[in-house]
Structure formats: structure tokens, C-alpha cells
Amino acid sequence: MSTTQTDLLDTSPPADNRKLPLSPLLALATAAFMGILTEALPAGVLPEMARDLSVSESAMGQALTIYAIATGVSAIPLAVTTARWRRKRLLLLSVAMFAVANTVTALSSNYPLTMVFRLLAGIAAAAVWAELVGYARRLAPPHLQGRAIAITMAGVPLALSLGIPAGTFLGELFGWRLTFGLVTAVSVLLLGWIHFTVPDSPGQSAGTREPVFRALALPGVAAVLFVVAAYVLAHNILYTYIATFLDENGLGGARDVVLLVFGIASVVSIWITGAMVDRKLRMLLIVSSALFIVAAALLAVLATNVLVVYGAMVLWGLGWGGVTTLLQTAVTDAGGDRGQALLVTTWNSFMAGGGAVGGLLLGSFGPDSFAWSVLLLMVPVLLVVLVARKHAFPAKRPEST
């Protein structure tokens, strides 16, 4: 088979002479967007899905849980199993699985069948997350790799802050089945975009592969994963039950506006992070953690004050929007692709755990306990970022290729 410059990464010009290849990076960002949109879209149309599939809303809510669990559990086995696969082939197969799963969801009236394909979509997402950051790094010259990751991972907060509300709006206008059908159509278009613009990349040869868990012994990896676990758990405890929290404090009628404010702040954070991550990763993560701590403190003591709540949402959004890029970059700097596989498992496990822990807190202590729990989790996060300055979060990022 013949190859061209757009077919293989190793035929590109010398790294230092290259600029960021925006079209391939935006295709990767869209793959990230689709992974999150496929996962979280049921949340916006849950009552309608539950009614049409003749199950309770709590049972339908497990469509999100099974996706997150499948992603977390399968990330490491998939990383090992597919290590020798060509990266482009794996990405195309994963996006194709999104298209199939969303098509079945749009057409199915059978709850078990829907859940089976939600599980398969979660496995496909694990493959996407395990390769996305490494793919972005290989596309970019060393001095722009952080920015390449920022562009690629921007799909995650954009899906949460813009994609899910848009999907919910379309679901209300045209029905949830058509909405999932539209997501399928976007997935099909994305397949063509990837095929024609994203360069291929070889997998690892058998002699270069090492056990994924051995990455835990690498300096800095354990510290980064602790920050990932605590930060993601804190965020999801509060975000999963934000509607309940707002209802409790008299702001239930302003949910959409509150979440829009959070989303806009997150987008601003993405832009700032993308511009500075290659030079100021450590500083950005310190600021991110501190902003979330201040936001949680405000929500803990002044949640009935409307202006304070909006201000806290701005701070929270500014802190959260870029954290995906920051932590993805940090773990890949410290542990390479193996560290990335561990991050995917950690991230999704504690994302699923956020809903479970939040439910326990809600039943035992009420909605006002959410902000206090965030404080208990985020203060250690900030301390670890401050202390782990040699390997996990150095002031100057290591040169990488």
C-alpha cells in the first residue's frame, strides 16, 4: 500500500519546523466531544426515554452509569490488547461504534438491548480516551504539544457546557429519538473527516510494550492520579446533584441560567489553558484548584445569596474548564501512554463514584453537604500539587516528542 505525507506521522517534516495541524486536531476534539455527548445525552431526556422504554427514571439513569463503568473497567485491558493496532484504525472503529450504539438507542424500544449498546459505546469511549492524548502529542512539535492536547480535549467541556444543553433543547422540540439520530449523523460525518485528514500512526511493537500498571512506579504518576481521583470525585459529587442543590437553596427556577454561566466560564478556561499550558501547567493547576476551593467555600456558607451563587459558578467553571487538559498533559509527561490508560480508568471510576457518594451524602446529610465535601477533597489536591513539584507538576515541562 502506498503512503503519502498525510497517511503516516513519521513522514512529516521535522517537528521543530511544523505548526499545529488544526484540521486533524479538531477532528480528534470532535471525537472527544462525541464520546462525552454519547455518554451524557440521556441525562437531558431521561423522563422521555424512561416513558418510551417503560422503565423508571432511576433505571433509565443507569444508561449513564453503565457507560462510565464500561469505560473505566475496559480502559487498561483495551490499552494492552490494542497496543499494536494502528491508531487511525482504532479511532475509526471507536467512532463507528458510537454511530451504531446511538442508532440502536434511537430505534430501540427494548431496555436491555439499549443497555447492551450503551455498554459497548462505553467500551468504545475507553479506546478513544486511551489514545487521544498520545495521538495529539504525535501530531504536534514538542513545544506545542500541550496546546495540541488542549485543542483535542476541548471537546470534553464543550460537550458538557454546550452539547448537552443543545441536545436537551432538540429533544424537547423534536423528541429524544431524533436527537440520537442526529448524533449518529454527526458520527458518520466524523468518520469521513478522520479518514481524509487525520494522519495514521503505528502502534507499539511487541518489544517496546510494558505492563500498564508499571507506570505507577514512574516518578510523579501516583501523585497525578491522586489529584485526578480527588478532583473528579469532588466535581461530580456537586455537578451530578447541582439541580438538587439549587432547589434546596431556592434557585431551582434558574437552573438553566446557572449552568449556562458555568458553561461560559468553562469555555473561557479552555481558551486560557490552551494558550498557556505549554509554559505554565503548574501555575494553571494551582489556580484551578484554588478557584474550585473558593467556589465551594462560597456555596457552603452563602448558597442562598443569588449573586454569590452566580459568582461561585463563574469561579468553578474557570477552575474546571481546563483541568482535563492540565491533568492529561501532566500524566502523559510523567507516564506516557501507560499513564494515560491509568488516567482513563481513574477518571471514569471516580466520575461514576461521584454519583454514588453524592447519593449517600444526600440521603445522610442533605444537599448542603455537597459543597463541604468538595472542600474536604480539594484542599488535599491543592497541597499535593504544591508539594509534588519535581516530577508530577514541575514548573517547567519536560521536552517530549
N, C-alpha and C positions, 0 to 999 in steps of 0.2 A: 504493500500500500504506500502510495506516495504521500509526502508530508509537505506542508508549507509553513511559513512563519507563524500563522495563526493556529496551526494544528498542534505544535509542541512547544512547551515553555522553554525547553533547553535550546531552541534555535533563536531565541530572542537576542537583541543586541545586548552588549554588556550592561549590567544592572545600573551602573552609575550614569549611563547615558540615556536611560529610559525615563519617561514620565509615567504618571499613573494612567493605566488603560481604563478609562471611565466606563465604556460600554460593558466589558466583561465584569467589572466590579459592581456595576448597577444590576447586572443580571444575577450575580451572587446575592446582592442585597434583596432583590425580589424573591429569590428562593428562601431567604430568611423570613421575609415578610409573609410568604405563603405558608411556611411552617407554623408561624405563630397564629396567622389568621385561621388556618385549618383547625388548630388546637382550640382556640378560644371563641370562635364564631358561635357555637351553640349557646354560650352564656347569654348572648343578646337576644336569642329567640327561643329560650328554654321553655316557656309556657306553651308556645305554639307547637314545638316539637313533641313535648310530652303529651299534649292532647291528641295529636295526629297518630302517635305511636302507642297510645292507650297505656301510658305508664305515668307514675307520679313525677313531679318535678324533681324530687330528690333522686329518683332513679335515673332520670334523664341527665341530671347533673354529673352522673358518673361517666358520661361521654368525655368530659374534660379530664376526670381523674384517670381513666384507663389510658388515655393518650399520654399523659405525663408519666405515668408509671411505666408504660411500654418504652418510652423514650429513655427514661433513667436506667431501667434494667438492661436494655439491649445495647446501650452505648458502647460499653467496653467489649462485649463479645463481638459486636459488629466491627469495631475498630480492628480487632485481631483478625477476624475472618476475611475482611475486605482489604487488608493492608496491601496486598499485591495487586489489587484491581487498579486499572487506570481511573484517575479521579473523575474525568468527564463522564465516563460510562456510569459510574456510581451516582453522580449527581443527576444525570438524566433519568436513571431508574427510580431514584427517590422522588423526583418531581412528578414522574409518570404515576407513581403510587398515590401521590396527593390527588391527582386528577381522577384516578379510579375510585379512591375512597370517597371523595366528595360527590362523584356521580352516583355511587351506591347510596350515599346518605340522602341525596336529593330525591331518589326514586323509591327508596325502601319504605315499606310500611311495617317492617318486621324489626322489633327492637333488638333481639340477639344478633341478627345479621348486621344491623347498623353498628353495634358494639364491636363485632369482629373486625369490621373495616376501619373503625376508629383505632383499634389496637394496631392494625397493620400500618395505618398512617403514622402512628406514634413511632413505630419501628423505623419507618422511612425518615422521619424527622431526626432520629438519632444518627442516621447515616449522614444527613445534611450537616448537623451541628458538629459532628466529629471531623469533617473535612473542610468546613467553610473557612475557618481562620487560616489554616495551613495553605489552602488554595489562594486566599487573598495575599498572603505573605509572598508566595512564589511568583505572583503576578507583578509585584512591585519591587523597585530598587530598595536596598536596605534602609536608606534614610527616609523613605516614605512608607515603610511597611505598617507603621502604626496608623497612618492616615488611611491606608488601604483597608485595614481592619475596621476602622471607624465607618467608612463608607459601606462596607459589606454588612456590618452588624447594625447599621441604622435601620435596617428593615424590621428589627425586633421592636423597638419602641414606637416606630411609625405604625406598625400593625396594631399595637395596643392603644395608641393615642388617637389614631385616625381610622385605621382599617376596621376595627371592631365597631365603633360608633357608626361608620358608614354602612357596614353590613347589617347592623340592627335597624337603621333607618330604611334600608332597602327591604329588609324582611317585613317591616311594618307596612310598607307600600305595596309590595308585590308577593309577599309570602316567603317563608323560610326556604322552601324547596327551590324556588327560582334563584334565591340568593346563593345557595350552594352550587347551583348550576353555573352561575356567573363565575364563581371561584374556580370551577372546573375549566371554564373557557380561558381564564387568565393563566391557569396552569399549562394548558395546551400551547398558548402563545409563548409562555416562558420556555417551554421545551425547544421551540424554534429559535428563540433568542440565544439560549445556551449553545445549541448545536452550531449556529453560524458565527458566534462571536467569542465564545469562551475558549481559550487555548486548552489543549489537553495536558495532562501531567501524569507521569508514570507513578505507580505505586512503589512501595518499598520492596527491594529484593529480599529473598529469604535470609541472606547473611546479615542484613542490616537491621532486622527486626529484633526488638527486645520486649520482654513482658511488660504490659502496660503498667502494672502495679509497681514495677521497679522505679517508675518515675517518682514515687513518693519519697524515695531516698535522695533524690536530687535536691540540692540546696534551694530553699525558697518555695518549693512546690507545696509542702504541707501548710505553710503559712498562708499562701494564696488560697488554697482550698478551704481553710478555716474561714477566711474573710468571705469567700463565695457562699459557704453554707450559712453563716450567721446573717449576712446582708440579705440574701434571697429569702431566708426564713422570715426575717423582720419585715421585709417589704410585702410578702404575700400574706402574712397574718393581717396586716392592715388593709391591703388592697382588696383581698378577697371579700372582706366584710365591710368595705367602705360605705356601702349603701346602708347597712345596719347601723354603723357608727354615726352617719349623718342623720338618720331617722331619730336615733336616740337623743341627739343634740338639737333637734328642731330644724334641720336643714334638708329634710327628705325631699322637699319640693324643688330643691336646687341641685339635685344630683348631677344632672347633665352639664350644668354650667361649671360646677366644681370640678368635674372630671375633664371638661374642656380646658380649664385653666391649668390643671395638672399636665394635660397633653401638650399644650403650647409651651409650657416651661420645659418639658422633656425634649421637645424638638430644638429649643434654644440650646439646651445642654448638649445635644448631639452635635450641633454645629461647633460649639466651643471646644468640645472634646476632640473632634476631628481636626481642628486647626492646631491643637496644642499637644496631642497625645505623644507624638514622637519626641518631644523635648521636655514635657512636664508631667509625665504619667504619675509620679509620686505625689506631686503637689495637687494634681486634679483629684486623686483618690482621697487624699486628706480632706480637701474641701468638700468633696461629695459626701463623705461620712459625717463631717461636721454639720453640713446643711440638713441632712436627714435627722440628726440628733436634735438640732434646734427645732425643726418642724415637729418632731414627736413630742418634745417638751411643751411646745405651744398647744398642741392638740390635747395633751394630757391635762393641762391646767386651765385652758381658756377655750374649750371646744364649743361653748355656747355663744361665743362672740363671732359674728359673721365675718367681719373683716380679718380677724385673727385666723380663722379657718382658711380663707382665701390666701392669705399671706403664707400660711403653713403649706398649702398645696403648691404654691409657687416654689418655695424652698425645697420641698420634697421632689417636685418634678425636675428642678435644676440638679439636685443631687443624684436622682435615679437615671435620668435620660442617658448619660454617657457611661454608666457603670458597666454595662455589658462590654463595651469596647475596652474599658480600662482593665477589667479582670481577664478578659480573653487575651489581651496583649500580655499582661503580667504572667499568666500561667504558661503561655506559649514561649515567652522569653526564658522562663525558668525550666520548663519541662518538655518543650517541643510538642509534637503531635500526640505523644503519650499523655502529657499533661492536659492537653485539650480534651482527650477522651475522658479523663478523670473529672474534668470540669463539667462536661455534659452530664455525667452520672450524678455528680454532686448537685449541680444546679437543679435538675429536674426532680431529684429526690426531695430536696428541701422546698422546692416550689409546691410539690404535692403535700409535703408536710405542713406548709403554711396554712392550708385549708383545714387540716386535721387539728393542728394546735390551736388555730383561731376558733374552731368549733368548741374545743374543750374550754378555752378561756371564756367564750360567750356563755356557755352553759354554767360555768362555775362562778364567774366574777362579773359578767356583763360586758357590754361593748366598750365601756370606758377603760377596760384593762388592756385594750389593744395598743394604745399609744405608750403605756408604761412598759409593756413587753418589748416594744421596739427599742426603748431606751436601754433596757437590760441587755439586749443583744448588740446594739450598735456601739455602746461605749467600749466593750472589748474589741470590736472591729477597729475602731479608731486607734486604740492602744497598739494593736498588732501592726497596723500599717506604720505607725510611728516607730516602733521598735525594729521591725524586720526591714531594715534599710539597706542591708548588704546584698542579699540575693533576691528576695521576694519583690521588694518595692524600692529599687535603688534610685538615687537622684538622677543618674544618667543611665539610660537603657543600653544594654549590650548591643554591639554590632551584630546583625544577623543577616542571613542570606535566604 
